Amino acid sequence: MLRLWGRANSINVQKALYCIEELGLPYERIDAGRGYGIVETAEYKAMNPNSLVPTLQDGDFILWESNAIVRYLCARHSDGDLWPRDLRVRAAADRWMDWQQTAITPAIGTAFHGLVRTPGSRTPQDIDESAAKTDALFLILDAHLAGRSWLEGERFSMAECVIAPAVHRWLNMPVQHSDVPHVRRWYDAIMSRPAAERVLTLPIT
Ligand SMILES: N[C@@H](CCC(=O)N[C@@H](CS)C(=O)NCC(=O)O)C(=O)O
């Protein structure tokens, strides 16, 4: 059985967790990180020397980096479905996953921490700047989703597993959001899926 280490309110854990739930795989999740500790223990560091979550164990195989976990699980369990067989569809799905890590994550962090996780820890000016940068990024996603049901190809793919937790966090943050009707339609479709109900209905904390 798969074993996933990481607290459920971590966005990077949510990506892996949502993917596992979409794939319908049996798994055990162990709370780790922040208040739960564990990540600084020698045992955990032997698996993940970064002392970060998530970490996946699949038999004798250990994997860290949330997007790598999503790719591995989809390639292994969902070839031709969540793991697109068409190289171009797969590459296009992949780029949204990298975009989440390299564009959204650095943009949203200050606003998320300053407004949600550790209120008062960031200046209003820094929060506004972070929120404005993030808002501009989600307008890119909105333009892309116009006229499309899914991020890439004809079906829900691995990219949805990664972008959905990011959209969930952003739309539930107490900030001014630009009008993103296509993102909202896509998000509603995601939230009607049983797997999303099991993972993405937690309040953001
Ligand atoms: N690039 C890594 C980043 C992992 C990461 O930064 N995880 C955060 C939670 S989202 C963490 O472990 N923070 C420390 C903690 O929870 O103790 C990934 O995608 O897995």
The ligand as a MOL file (V3000), in Angstrom:
LIG
                    3D

  0  0  0     0  0            999 V3000
M  V30 BEGIN CTAB
M  V30 COUNTS 20 19 0 0 0
M  V30 BEGIN ATOM
M  V30 1 N 9.1100 21.4860 -4.1680 0
M  V30 2 C 8.6600 20.7540 -3.0110 0
M  V30 3 C 8.2750 21.7520 -1.9270 0
M  V30 4 C 7.8460 21.0510 -0.6610 0
M  V30 5 C 7.4750 22.0610 0.4110 0
M  V30 6 O 7.9080 23.2300 0.3900 0
M  V30 7 N 6.6780 21.6080 1.3760 0
M  V30 8 C 6.2760 22.4770 2.4710 0
M  V30 9 C 4.7740 22.3680 2.6850 0
M  V30 10 S 3.8420 22.9540 1.3050 0
M  V30 11 C 6.9560 21.9940 3.7640 0
M  V30 12 O 7.3500 20.8540 3.8650 0
M  V30 13 N 7.0900 22.9000 4.7440 0
M  V30 14 C 7.6810 22.5600 6.0030 0
M  V30 15 C 6.7780 21.7980 6.9220 0
M  V30 16 O 5.5780 21.5940 6.6450 0
M  V30 17 O 7.2720 21.4050 7.9860 0
M  V30 18 C 7.4690 19.8740 -3.4240 0
M  V30 19 O 6.7520 20.2830 -4.3440 0
M  V30 20 O 7.2700 18.7920 -2.8470 0
M  V30 END ATOM
M  V30 BEGIN BOND
M  V30 1 1 1 2
M  V30 2 1 2 3
M  V30 3 1 2 18
M  V30 4 1 3 4
M  V30 5 1 4 5
M  V30 6 2 5 6
M  V30 7 1 5 7
M  V30 8 1 7 8
M  V30 9 1 8 9
M  V30 10 1 8 11
M  V30 11 1 9 10
M  V30 12 2 11 12
M  V30 13 1 11 13
M  V30 14 1 13 14
M  V30 15 1 14 15
M  V30 16 2 15 16
M  V30 17 1 15 17
M  V30 18 2 18 19
M  V30 19 1 18 20
M  V30 END BOND
M  V30 END CTAB
M  END
